[in-house]
Amino acid sequence: MIHAGRVPVLVWSGEEATGKDAVRIRLLSWLDALRSSYWFVPNAMAAVMFTLAFALPALERRYDLDGLQAWTGLDLTAGAAQTILSTITSANVSIVGVVFSITILTLSIASSQMGPRLVRTFMAERSTHFALGLYLSTAAYCLIVLAIVDEKEGGFVPRLSVVFALVAAVGGLGFLIYFIHRIARMIQAPNIVEAVAAELDRSIERLFPEVLDPDSPGVKDSDSQPPEGEGGPVLARGEGYIQAIDYAALLGLATRGEYVLRIHNRPGHFVMRGLPIAEVLPPDKAGEELDAAFDDAIVYGYQRTPWQDLECAISELVEVAVRALSPGVNDPFTAITCVDRLGATLARLAERKIPGGLHLDDDGHLRVIADPETFSSALNAAFNQIRQNGRGGVAILIRIMESLRLIAAKTHRPGDCEAIRRQADMVLRAAEREVPEENDQADIRQRYDALIERLQTAEQ
């Protein structure tokens, strides 16, 4: 680490960067996008059922399963098998229509009431994926087995396959009840907030896995200093939101070329094609070859994702709170729930080591200067818009102040304390400006004083 003012900044060495970050970032981003797709799980389940539709009859032909009928108690003649399979097929096709209707309705409610960015969270719901896959694959399975049934006298009747179809049908009915229950819970505001907050917590665990030890020095000096002067421009070849950056690849690129890359953007920023996204020092290293190599380490998309973008996950909770505070909705309780969850998440973030933007190679030479995520930026992303839209709501301002006090109890870095104090000052000024009742102002002032006292204790 090095000291940047009073805030410790983590330095990444080449050895560290070739660990977890060495995993190809494009593959990880693709897998993350796969979570919110409606095609992967249904197709995978359909492939399994397609295989079983041919494997089970082949197994029954190979081995003597005459005792299966006595064991199940089913008189599975060719006609009975065809009736069972036809009924299961038509029933599952009908259920698929119901599942699709429920899913589209849920997405519409989420988009209109909670915000369009929450659609991605709803699309990642695994129960919906499994429901679509279960009923579609069961219908396809029954159609294939139906074609295998031989109507001739003494013909082959795949009894084992029919029994499996019955088990899948009964299991599907049970899962349909669970699916409806799950959807009914999902569209409730507290559960939506809980789901988004859980994803935000997972983002913190993934991006900042190391816990800060307040009793440890934790900071070591480094002679590496960012170079001065302007570098040559590195032009973006893609356009859209940066979803991920492979810093390990950029570190290796800069190490091999023996230059320094200064990145102007981080995941979550919007980039335009043909404009500078970074600069290289010395400037004579700039060129189309470097532009192409740099572009290989960047993943662009049409929307932000929380894979490397902490503020994306924060903004989803903020959007729910801001919409709840709008005059058309006027639901301060949902907004308060969002503030509580944001406060709990930021308290966990305050206990984590937050890497800085300096990436060193194995010889200790500075190679990459990134635009790092900071506690201050996360705090501002969490509370600025809620404070601005709820500046006249006493309950909202009080809850923000209380959340800041709880965050301060977990804060150990001086820079984090300064960020909390700055946010508290803005809340207090908003209260003095927008809240007419003196007693309400006194309540907010009381919580402000308690927060300042807690910050002074943390700074000692």
PyMOL commands that set and color helices and strands:
alter all, ss='L'
color gray80, all
select helices_A, chain A and resi 14-17+20-22+25-35+40-62+67-72+78-114+116-123+126-148+159-186+189-207+247-257+283-285+288-295+310-325+332-350+375-389+394-409+414-434+438-459
alter helices_A, ss='H'
color red, helices_A
select strands_A, chain A and resi 2-4+7-12+232-235+240-245+260-263+270-271+276-281+298-301+355-360+366-369
alter strands_A, ss='S'
color yellow, strands_A
deselect
rebuild
show_as cartoon
